[in-house]
């Protein structure tokens, strides 16, 4: 791509000759000859310190926010290099013929992305967000990976503050977009669930959108539907009966163009779910190798997006059948320490915490091991306390917790709960605890680092 195109998009000023660049890089350790280096600024880094390294490594030009006298290659000077990265991603996206699908929501985004990628891989070449590259840096970096061979792109969009989803939607410019759900996550950045609902619904704001996908049982559903007045609308829901299915059809017949429903058929063990998918006036039985009711809802979201993208029923069934889950999200891991160990440590919010408790609810000798949830706002103590009551009411046998907020969870849970002042004290207790008959689920926000507990518990004794 020519640097002059990015210059026009950014309304920047080009110092030096117009050049063609092969790729975009933000890390001088990975630069290849012919790359454009964008010097990003952050709270703890400044790419402008490495412009000379970029030139030496073979970069053909720089994007900077002030002229760098130490280098001789062309420089595009812009007001904000982070925004320039966004423009570069959008330019590459606009040159692509791929069907671009945007996924957002309070919970389950990464799982839905993985499921949808598995489905669409049966239909053609797919680009999907890697890891948690779902912010103002990760999204454009993902879009820059789009190649002419890609027929689909599945892009995850996350947010922790107002305006982020609208900005990301402007880069992604999706053909299809999903709001998976709206829950009280990131309340610190929004204040109310209503504000979160409005923010998530901004994923539907681009004029490229052809189909919007919504969860019929999500909070703030009407906020999402209000954004979808000029496009096709697909609504999905997990239901308990045919009556519930028909009631939803009746309730939303004027607002939803296509319904996708699921009914739990059988849960043969704790490592998979089997459900019946109802869509396009037909039904099929699907098995997914990930536990938890919420993962059936995630599968319905993925199936809905896949149908919107033109995938066949065979691809949906096969793709969901091969999906094995995302590390740290409801993953059953091998352990000699307990009867079952579930790693759900990647992150936590009130909605996903309730889903974890629901999973343990019908297990004998169940143990919930939790760390604090982050970014849940001024009512954080009350939210943790409510989850303690929810765990008790749903029959969880024991709770072990670490972190100041989780003390409130244990207090509300009652006598069978134990709070530990540090993770070291929790680990010391677990070393001496008898757990061989227990079903254990470990969960907490990223900053709680509860994966350390998984590493301790998943120890496998060597057989001589």
N, C-alpha and C positions, 0 to 999 in steps of 0.2 A: 504494500500500500504506500502511496506517496505521502510524504510528510505534509505537503501543502493541504491535503484533505483534512488532516487532523488540525492543522493551523486554522482553517476556516471554521471547523466545528467548535473549537475552543475559543475562537476570537482572540487568538494569541498573536505574537509577533515572531516571525522567523528571522533569525540571525544566521546568515550563511546560505548556501545553496539548498534548493529542494532536492531531497534524496528519497529513494525507495527503501523501505525497511521490510525485513522478512518476518520478524516477530517483535513482541514487546516484552521487555524484561524490567523487573523492579529490584533485582538482586544481582549484583556484579559477580557473585560466585557462580552464576548459571548463564552468564552471557555467552552467546555465540556470535561469530562474525556475521554482520548484517543486521544485528538487533538494534532496536530503538530502546534507549534506557530512560525510564521515567523516574526521576528523583523524588520519591514520596517523602512527606514529612509526617511524623507521628509524635506522640507524647514522649517516646523513649528512643526515637531514631530520626535521622535526617539523611536521606539519600544523597543530598548535595555534597556530603563529605566524601563520596566515593566516585565522583564524576571522572576523575583522572583514571581510576581503576577501570571504569567502564570503557573509556577511550582505548586504553591499553589492551583490553580484552577483545576489542573488535567492534564495539558499538559504532554505528554509522551516524548517529545523532543523539541528542539529549532533549528531554523535556524538563525544564527547570522553572523556578519562579523568580530567578534573577540571573543575569548573564554571568557565566562562569569564565573568568579570564584565564584560568589555568589550562583550558582545553582548546583544541583547534577545530573540532568537528562542528557541524551545524547544530544550532540550539533553538528550540521552540520555547519562547518565554511566555508563561501563562500566569494567571493570578493564583491558581490553586492546582498543584500537580496531581492531587488526589482526584479532583474532578476531571482533569485531563485523562487520567486512566479510565474513568467512566466513559468519556467520549470515545476513547479508542475502542473500548469494548462494544459500545453501541454501534460504531461504524462497522466493525466486523460482523456484528449480529445483522445489521441491515443489508449486508452483502450476501447473507446466507439464505438459502431456499428451504432450510429445515423448518419443520413444525416445532415452534418453541412453546414449551409448557412451563408456566411458573407455578411454584408451590409455596404457600405460606400457611401459617396457622400457629396457634399457641403450643401445640404438642403434636408429635408424630411426623413432622415434616421430613426428617431424614429417612425414616422407615418407609413412608409413602414414596419418596424419591427412589429408594432402592428397589421397591416392588415394581414401580412403573418402569424403571430401567430394565429390570428383568423381563418384563412383558414386551416392551418395545424392541428389545434385542432380537426377538423372534420375527420382527417386521423389517428391520433394517439397521443401519449404522446409527448409534445413539451416543450423544455426549451428555454426561450428567455431572452435576456438582460433586466434587470430591470432598470428603470429610465435612468440615463445617465452614467451607468457603462461601458463606451466604450473606456477607455484609458488603459495605461499599467498596472494599478492596477485593474480596473473594469473588463477587459476582462478575465484575468486568474481567478479572483474570480468567474466569471460566469462559466467558463469552469470547475471549481472544483465542480460545482453543478450537472454536468452530472451524471446520474444514468443509470444502465443497462436498465431500463424501457423506457428511452427516445428514441423515433424513429427519432426525428428531434431536431436540435438545431439552433436557429436563433440568430446570434451574431452580434451586432453592433460594428463597428470600427470607431473611430473618430481620428482626428489629429489636432495639431496646429503647428507642425514643421516637418522638413524633416526627413525621415527615420522611422517615427512612424507607418505608415500603413504597411510597409514591415515587421517590427518587430511583429506587431499584427497578420499579415497573417501567420507568422511563428509559432505562438501559436495556432491560430484557425485552420489552415490547412484545409480550406474549400473544400467541394465537389462541391459547387455551390457558386458563388460570384457575387455581383452586385455593379456597380458604378452607383448610381442613377442619378447623374448630376455633373457637374463641374461649379462652379461660383466663383466670386471674394470674397470668404470668407477666413478669416485667411491670408490675404495678408501680414500681418506683419511677419508671419513666413515663407513666401515663396517668396514674391516679385512680382511674375507674375502668371497669370492664367495658363500659360503653365506649370509652376512648380507644381501648384496644380494638374493639370491633370495627370502629371507623378506620383506624390505621390499617388493619389487615385487609379491609375491603378496598383499599386504594390499589391493591394488586389488579383490580378490574378497571383501572382508570384510562388505559391506553386505547387509542383508536384502532390498533391492530387486533384487538380482542374479537374473536368470533364466538367462543363458547366459555361460559363461566360455570364452575362446578362448586356446589355448596353442600354442606352437611345439614340435612333437614332437622337434626336434633341439636345443633350447636346454638350456644348463646349468641345473641345479636344476629340471628339469621336474617331478619328483615333489613338490617343495615346493609348486609351484603346484597340482598335482592334489590334494594333501591338503587344499587350501582349497575344493575344488569337489566336495564329497560330496553336496550337496543340490540341485544345479542341472544343467542340460544342459551338456555339454562338447563343444567343437569343437576338433579338433587339425589343424594344417596342417604340411606339410613339402615341401621341394623334393627330389625323388628323381631317381636316375639311371636307374632301370629299373623294369619292372613287378614284378620280383622284390622289389626294395627296398620298393616300395609295399605289396605283400602281406605282407611281413615286418613292416612297421610296423602294418598292420591286425591282424595276429595278436598282436603284442606288446602292443598297447593295446586289444584288443577289449573288455576289461572296464572300461576307464577312460575311453574316448572314445565319445561317442554318434554323432558325425558326423565323417568325415574329409574334408579338402580337400588335394589333392596337386597339384603342378606338375612338369612335365618340360620341360626346355629343348628347344625345337624347332629354333630357328635364330637365330643372331645375325648379321644381314645386314651390319651395320656397327657403328661404335662409338657410335651415338647411340640405339640401340633394342634391345630384346629381344623375342623371340617365344617363347611357351611354351604348352603344353597344360595347361588347367585341368581337373582331375577332381574332381567334387563331385556329390552327390545322384544317383549312378548315371548320370551323363552327362558329356560332355567338350566342351570348346570351345577354340578357338585364340585367344589374346590377344596383342596387341602393345602394348608400353609404350615410350614415347619417352624412356626414361632408361636409361643403360648400367649394367652391373655385375650379377653374379650375385645379390648381396645385395638388389638392387632387385626381382628376381623374388620373393624371399622376402617382401619388404615388400608386394608386390602380392598374394601369397597371404594374408597377414595381413589386408589390407584386404578382400579378397574374402570371407574367412571372417566378418569382422564384418558385412559387407553382407548375406550370407546369413542371419546371425543376426537381422538387422534386417528381413528379409523382402524384400530387393531381388531383382529378377528377374535371370536370367542375361544378358539383353540390356542391362540397366542396368550390370551389372558390366563387360561387354565394352566398352561404349561409354564408360563413365566412365574406366576404366583407359587406354583408347585416347586420351583427350583430355588426360590428365595430363601436364604438360610438365616436372615437377620443381620443386624448391625451390631458390631462390638459395643458392649456396654449398654445395650437396650434389650432388656428381657431375654438375655442369653442364658440358657441352661448350660452350666459348665461342670466338668467332671471334678469330683472331690471325694476323697476318702473320709473326710471329716463329718459329712452329713448326708442325709438321704437325698436331698436336692439342694442345689445352690444356684440361685438366679442372680446374674450380674445385670443390674439396672442402674449402674453408677454413672452413666454418661452425663446426666443432668437431672434436675427435678424441678417441678412446679406443682401447685396444688392439684391440678387435674391429673397429671401423670402419677402423682403420689397416691391418689385415690384409686387409679387403675391398678397400681401395684398391690394395694391393700385388697382390692377385689379379687386379684389373682390368688392371694393367700387365704382368702375367706373360707374356702371349702377344703383347706388342707389341715390334716391333723398335725399337732405339734409344730405349728407355724411360728417362725421367728422373723420379725422385721427389724433390720439393722439400718438405722438412718443417720444422716448428717443434716445439717441445716440447709434449708432452701434459701437461695439468694434472690434479691430484687423483687420481693413480694410486698414492698411498700410499708407504710406506717403501721399497718395492722398485722405485721409479721408474727408477733407473739400470739395473737388470736387465731391466725390461720394455722399455725403449728398446733395450738391447743385443739382446734376443731378436728385436725387430722388424728390426734391422739384419741379423741372420742370416736371418730369414725372407725379406727382400727379396733377399738374395744367393742363397739356395737356390731362389727362384722366378724367377730370371733377369732381375731389374731391371738395366738396363745401368749407370745412374749414380744416385748419391744426392747431393743438396746439402742441407745442414742448417744451421740456426741455433738457438742456445739451448744452455745448459749440459748439459741432459739428452740432447739430440740428438747431442752429441759422442760419447756411448756407442754410439748407433745407427751412426754413421759408422765408429767404431773397429771394430765387429763386421762391418760390411759389407765393409770392406777397401779395396784400392787405388783402386777406382773411385768412392770416396766422398770428398766434400770438406766440411769443417766451417768455418763462418764465425763470427767472434766477434760480428758484428752484422748486422742486416738491411741496413744501408747497404753493408757489404762484399759481401754476397751479391748485392745489386742491381748493384753495380759490376761484379762478375764476369759476371753475366748479360748486361749491356750489350755485352760484348765476345765472349761465347760464341757459337759457331755452333750454332743450334738448329733450323734450318729443316727438318731431317729427323727431328726428335724428337717422341715422344709424351710430354707432360709432365703430371704430376698434382701439384697443390699442396695441402698439407694441414697442419693444426695446430690446437691448441686456441684458443679465442677470444682468450686473452691474448697469443698469439703474433702475432696480426694479420697472418696470411699473405695476407689479401686484398690487401695492399699489393703483393705479388709478382704476383698476378693482374693488378692494374691496370697494372703495368709490362709484363707479357708479352702482354696482350691488345691492345696498341697496333696499330691498323690504319693502314697507310701510305695517305695520300690519293693517289688516282690523278688525275693532271693531265689 
